[in-house]
């Protein structure tokens, strides 16, 4: 196990290197630059000084080498949008809020989705199953910005139960552990992953329920609770690990639509603004951050396989 994890971490370093090379090449291949005269008219002398300050007057391979050398020392540069701070500080300050929204969304989506999937599977072809299936189809079809707009119109405008947007505007209900600011963005953000989880949970549980070992457990006289917890859920979670794992990086890296609609000062908005503004340090840092999260999640997914199914072995002893 230890050798396998070390090998995966080394391969992750190689992936990050390739991602950095591809991202660096693509962002310089796109026409335009961060200090183009069309966007920001500057005297030739001032523009030359700025280009020299950020090293943009040097050959691409020199820029890339210097940037990666700084990254090794955890220096991701200075964002062109806010030159008074650093990329690390900007991402850290904004990602805290994005991570809060993402973690609450994960908790809500996973708990609700798994519960709905189990209930639908145990009530197959009933009205409960039909409602869950219809909700799942609706959640997958509707974009989260449409859901967010509907929630604002109904619960904030018409009913006036919760704020229309913002973050930490003094609407906390139970100290700092719950705020009404969280309700609408979390529900809007969680609807799509929740419905995906519900569908996969339903299909997985139905597949396990029909298995011979479940029928044997019931024939032995075991209670339905024991059959459910010891046999059905444990085996149903095995194929779901692959599906559920990749959802996590998408949720904790932010959504430009949700953060814009609900005026959340998170990291999601920089995903788009950095591209339009040709903010090279921010683009590189965000790309490396997403690649790192994906790599770690897939590693944790493989480790989770060994926890939910002891038959799975990682590494050279019959790994996946």
ZIPEFEN-V928087 format. One record per backbone hydrogen bond with DSSP energy under -0.5 kcal/mol. NH is the residue of the N-H (numbers start at 1). CO is the residue of the C=O. E is the energy in kcal/mol with one decimal. If there is no record, write none. Layout:
NH:CO:E ; NH:CO:E
This chain:
5:1:-2.5 ; 6:2:-2.4 ; 7:3:-2.3 ; 8:4:-2.3 ; 9:5:-2.4 ; 10:6:-2.2 ; 11:7:-2.2 ; 12:8:-2.0 ; 13:9:-1.7 ; 14:10:-1.6 ; 15:11:-2.2 ; 16:12:-2.6 ; 17:13:-2.0 ; 18:14:-2.3 ; 19:15:-2.8 ; 20:16:-2.4 ; 21:17:-2.1 ; 22:18:-2.6 ; 23:19:-2.8 ; 24:20:-2.4 ; 25:21:-2.2 ; 26:22:-2.6 ; 27:23:-2.5 ; 28:24:-1.2 ; 29:25:-1.2 ; 30:26:-1.3 ; 36:33:-1.2 ; 40:36:-2.9 ; 47:43:-2.7 ; 48:44:-2.3 ; 49:45:-2.1 ; 50:46:-2.2 ; 51:47:-2.7 ; 52:48:-2.2 ; 53:49:-2.3 ; 54:50:-2.1 ; 55:52:-0.7 ; 56:51:-2.1 ; 57:51:-0.9 ; 58:55:-1.1 ; 63:59:-2.3 ; 64:60:-2.8 ; 65:61:-2.1 ; 66:62:-2.5 ; 67:63:-2.4 ; 68:64:-2.6 ; 69:65:-2.0 ; 70:66:-2.1 ; 71:67:-2.3 ; 72:68:-2.1 ; 73:69:-0.9 ; 74:71:-2.4 ; 75:70:-3.0 ; 76:74:-0.6 ; 85:82:-1.7 ; 87:77:-2.4 ; 90:86:-2.4 ; 91:87:-2.7 ; 92:88:-2.4 ; 93:89:-2.4 ; 94:90:-1.8 ; 95:91:-2.9 ; 96:92:-1.1 ; 98:94:-1.6 ; 99:95:-3.2 ; 100:96:-1.8 ; 101:97:-2.3 ; 102:98:-2.7 ; 103:99:-3.0 ; 104:100:-2.2 ; 105:101:-2.2 ; 106:102:-2.6 ; 107:103:-2.5 ; 108:104:-2.4 ; 109:105:-3.2 ; 110:106:-2.7 ; 111:107:-1.9 ; 112:108:-2.2 ; 113:109:-2.4 ; 114:110:-2.4 ; 115:111:-1.7 ; 116:112:-2.7 ; 117:113:-2.4 ; 118:114:-2.3 ; 119:115:-2.5 ; 120:116:-2.6 ; 121:117:-2.1 ; 122:118:-2.3 ; 123:119:-0.8 ; 124:121:-1.0 ; 126:123:-1.9 ; 129:123:-0.7 ; 130:126:-2.2 ; 131:127:-2.3 ; 132:128:-2.5 ; 133:129:-2.6 ; 134:130:-2.7 ; 135:131:-2.7 ; 136:132:-2.3 ; 137:133:-2.3 ; 138:134:-2.5 ; 139:135:-2.8 ; 140:136:-2.0 ; 141:137:-1.8 ; 142:138:-2.6 ; 146:143:-0.5 ; 147:143:-2.0 ; 148:144:-2.6 ; 149:145:-1.9 ; 150:146:-2.3 ; 151:147:-2.6 ; 152:148:-2.2 ; 153:149:-2.2 ; 154:150:-2.4 ; 155:151:-2.5 ; 156:151:-0.7 ; 156:152:-1.3 ; 157:152:-2.3 ; 158:153:-2.2 ; 159:154:-2.2 ; 161:155:-2.9 ; 162:155:-1.2 ; 166:262:-3.4 ; 173:178:-1.6 ; 174:178:-1.3 ; 177:174:-1.2 ; 180:171:-1.6 ; 182:179:-1.5 ; 183:180:-0.7 ; 184:180:-0.6 ; 185:181:-0.6 ; 186:182:-2.1 ; 187:183:-2.2 ; 188:184:-2.7 ; 189:185:-2.4 ; 190:186:-2.1 ; 191:187:-1.2 ; 193:189:-0.5 ; 194:190:-2.7 ; 195:191:-2.2 ; 196:192:-2.1 ; 197:193:-2.6 ; 198:194:-2.4 ; 199:195:-2.2 ; 200:196:-2.3 ; 201:197:-2.7 ; 202:198:-2.4 ; 203:199:-2.4 ; 204:200:-2.5 ; 205:201:-2.9 ; 206:202:-2.4 ; 207:203:-1.9 ; 208:204:-1.9 ; 209:205:-2.7 ; 210:206:-1.4 ; 211:208:-1.8 ; 215:211:-1.6 ; 216:212:-2.4 ; 217:213:-1.9 ; 218:214:-2.2 ; 219:215:-2.1 ; 220:216:-1.5 ; 221:218:-1.5 ; 222:217:-1.6 ; 227:223:-2.4 ; 228:224:-2.4 ; 229:225:-2.6 ; 230:226:-2.6 ; 231:226:-0.6 ; 231:227:-1.2 ; 232:227:-2.5 ; 233:228:-3.0 ; 235:231:-1.3 ; 236:232:-2.5 ; 237:233:-1.9 ; 238:235:-0.5 ; 239:235:-0.6 ; 240:236:-0.7 ; 241:237:-1.2 ; 241:238:-0.7 ; 242:238:-0.5 ; 243:239:-0.7 ; 244:240:-3.0 ; 245:241:-2.1 ; 246:242:-0.7 ; 247:244:-1.0 ; 248:244:-0.7 ; 248:245:-1.4 ; 249:245:-0.5 ; 250:246:-0.8 ; 251:247:-1.4 ; 252:248:-2.0 ; 253:249:-0.8 ; 254:251:-0.6 ; 259:255:-2.4 ; 260:256:-1.4 ; 261:257:-2.7 ; 262:258:-2.3 ; 263:260:-0.7 ; 264:259:-2.3 ; 265:263:-0.6 ; 266:264:-2.4 ; 267:94:-0.6 ; 270:267:-1.2 ; 271:267:-0.6 ; 271:268:-1.3 ; 272:268:-0.6 ; 272:269:-0.8 ; 273:269:-2.3 ; 274:270:-1.4 ; 276:272:-2.2 ; 277:273:-2.4 ; 278:275:-0.8 ; 279:274:-2.5 ; 280:278:-1.7 ; 283:279:-2.5 ; 284:280:-2.6 ; 285:281:-2.3 ; 286:282:-2.6 ; 287:283:-2.3 ; 288:284:-2.4 ; 289:285:-2.3 ; 290:286:-2.5 ; 291:287:-2.3 ; 292:288:-2.4 ; 293:289:-2.3 ; 294:290:-2.5 ; 295:291:-2.4 ; 296:292:-2.5 ; 297:293:-2.4 ; 298:294:-2.3 ; 299:295:-1.8 ; 300:296:-2.7 ; 301:297:-2.2 ; 302:298:-1.9 ; 303:299:-2.0 ; 304:300:-2.4 ; 305:301:-1.4 ; 306:302:-1.0 ; 307:303:-0.9 ; 308:304:-2.4 ; 309:305:-2.0 ; 312:309:-1.9 ; 313:318:-0.7 ; 317:314:-0.6 ; 318:316:-1.1 ; 319:315:-1.8
